[in-house]
Amino acid sequence: MPPTLASLAQHTALKLAVVCGDDRLDRPVRWAHASELADPAPWMEGGELLLTTGLQLAVDDPAETRAYVARLVTAGVVGLGFGIGVNHPQVPHALLGAARAAGLPLLEVPRPTPFLAIVKAVSAAIAAERYRAVTAGFAAQRDLTRAALTAGGRRALLERLAGQVGGWCALHDLTGRVTEVAPAWAGRRAGALADDVRRLADRAAPASAVHAGTADDDRVELQSLGTGRPPAAVLAIGTGGPLGTAERYAVQAAVAVLTLLTERSRAYQDAESRLGGAVLRMLLSGEADHARAVAGDLYGSLFDAPLRVLVAESPGAPEALDTLGRTVSTAAARAGEAVLAAADGNGLVWLVPDGGAAAAACAAYAAALTEVPAPVMGLSAPTGPAAVDAAYRQAREALLVARRRGRPLVEHTDVAAGSILPLLADDAVRAFADGMLGALRRHDERGRGDLVASLRAWLSRHGQWDAAAADLGVHRHTLRYRMRRVEEILDRSLDDPDVRMELWLALKATEPAGP
């Protein structure tokens, strides 16, 4: 701790006596300064112990003495040391009364104690405190570095840092999401900082900010991690008050270590993504053997068991795609699974083990998805390395269906086993259908016959006149006449199977959706 008035009063070599203000001796002393000026306040910075013999002090004027003390208090002076036996045999009564009234601690300095000895004592105590802080900082850096190199990595580092600052710590990604927190009970407090984290993330690293909460909140300091813009992450440190010198060194050490970890991790991820892209291109070109040779042991047993291709896009919301990527990679890491991830245009593509944790996490993420806009995903059927190109096309087809259906995830098995009709839910298809059936609808609206309903009934009965006429409740000759009118209006022959197919799809694409 820095020197205080109490520690100076207890210094046996100085022999200082407390005249008044003994209830305020816990004030830290930033420096000791001697001045005989009548008004030394302009040269004070706050936190000083001012030393004087009262040479210029009008001790016979109580009003002037009170003004002198008031100026010292306003300037932030924490104590006044008065040397006796030089100009005054004892502390003047007017000065004692003014100091007691203003709440300014007053120390009596005996004649044998030079002011220089007090200045040296304060300087030595400050130097010793700084040395202790630096030593503690180096010890903290070693401790944090060892923690970062353990299996717990960042989590272990945060736990050590929280203990060193006597509070809690958390890591946030650039969206404000908490990725790590220690202790666990601080998760809710860390989660409330999302807006502050996003504001800091807009600034180039390194940068810092203090959370402006209520008086009852922890003091929270935010530190960006990384070497540029955008930063790699944001560290939050919550404490009961301002950080001391030793705690400040610990935080600075943590920022340095975490920056190294995040930059190394980012560089590693970039290199792995480039390699993954090269391996994927080989697989899509049918060069499975070459892909295995290039990948080496990086992807473990991924190519030795059935796998799936997952493709994802998130137009206009890349942060949502980043969140999905972290979800997949985190699930794979916890399960010890190898996954291949690579950029795919404006999206991402993964090769994940069939039935593994990564695929399950993706499905769970899609089921719980509430953010808008959300990622759109397509998942292939299980396959092997030699058929990744076909699986990639399956995943792409499933993604197209997911986009048209407004669903976050569609598996190719659902597409293959389901109806083709949901694929018609597209504006271009509806426009084609409206154009094809528009003339018939206008004919019906003028009250000249129910051609659209008759066409639907006839097509649904595969051209069987009697059955279709019975469904409509008309004579079969009436139905024949209506179908001739359809051919005349459309200038198309219903004997052409392609025409019948197009008309049926047009009818299905424009009919009202069921409940």
Phi, psi and omega in degrees: 000152177292163179295150178235170176299326180294317181294327177288321179295331180271356180291111188296331183284338184272330177058043179278147178241135179276118181270319176203162179083028182292349177270002180236024184280355180278003180293131177288146181252116180280330180192163174241135186218135179260134179204135176255012179292148177290334177221084179277358186305320182299340182259006179266145178253350182104136179092008183270153165262112183270133181248133181206155172255003178075026183300317182258009185272126179278078186290345179274357181244096182303322181295316180292324178295317177297321179295321178299312180295320180298321179294323179294316180297317179297325180283353178091013176295132185267346181192157179236123175257120183251120180277122181261160177087005178250295177251339180222137181289338179208172179294124180301142182298321180297321179291319178299315180295319180294318180294318180295320180292325182273354181074026180263118178301136182237123180248138176267126180256117181292158183303321182288347183266109179288148177302327181299327179294322178293316178300317179296321180296317178295316181298318180295320180293321178294318179297319180295321179295318178295321178296317178298321180293317179295317178299316178295325178296316177296319178296320178296319180298317178297317181296316181292322179295317178298320179296320182294334182272357178279176180297331180288337176056236184299321180299314179297321179297316180297322179296317179294316181296319179300320177293324183288328179265354181067040181207224179223161182220152180209151173251135177240146169276181187287347176274353183097357181287137178281123179259331177212146177210144177211132351292170185297331183294345182274004183303318181293319179296318179294322181295337181282358184263010188305315182295318179296321180296316181296323177295317179293327181293342177282351180258151179290141177280148001276145178208159181216162178203156176249128181294126180270081180263195178278173182296336182273351182283162169295156169279119184243124177252134179251134179231124177282148181245136179133190185230014182190207179237129357281161175292169181277327182192179179227132177260131176248134179235116180254126181223169180282347181194185180300148181288139173280178183297315180295318179295324178296319177298320180297317179296317179298321177295318180296318179299318180296314181294316181294325176297316177299317181296315183290320179293319177296318179296320180293318178296320178295318179295321178297317180294319179294324179294319178295318178295318178300321178297319179294317179296319180296318179299323177294317180296320179290339177269004179081015182257063184297320181295316178296322179298317177299318183295319180289319182292329182059227181264007186300321184256018172052232184265018183303321184271005182256004181215166178304139180226170178230155176256128178242124176242146183214145175222153177212075183303128177081357181218071181297334180295328177292324177292323176297319179297317177298318179299318178294324179298314181295312184293322179295315179298319180294318181296319181293328181269357182071026180267149173263132176230150175252126180236139180207153175290148181218083185067238177267009181233199180227155176225140178233148164251119185233150178298139177293131179074013183268181183292325181296315179295320179294320179295323178296315179296318179294321178298316180295321182293329183263005188291129177231345184288149179228128356286151184248157174297149175246131188231148173230136185237130182281172170284161178301143182206184177241173183302327183289343183241026180297326180299317178292322179294325178296318177296322177299315181297321178295318178297319179295322178296321178298318178293319179300318180296318182288327181275350183072031180249147181287332183216133173226133175266149182297329178297327176293322180293315184292326184269347185268189181275154176282344187298322177300337179291345182277354182282069184220141183299321180294321179294319180295321179297318177299316181295317179297321179294323182288323184260357185302317182296322179294320181294320178296324176298314182293324182295335179276004175077027184259014180132157183260075185286322183294314179295323179293320179296318180297315180296318182294317180292321181294335178263016175057035177080012179278111189297310185297314182295318180293319179296321178296320178298324182275341183077031179233169176285151182296331178292325176297319179294320179298318179299316181298320180292327175294321178296323176300312180299318181295315182293317182277343186056041179226149180266129177284355174284345181278118181298328178294322178295316179299320179297313182296320179294320179295316178295324177296318178297317181291325182290336185251359180282149182301145179291144178287170181291000000 
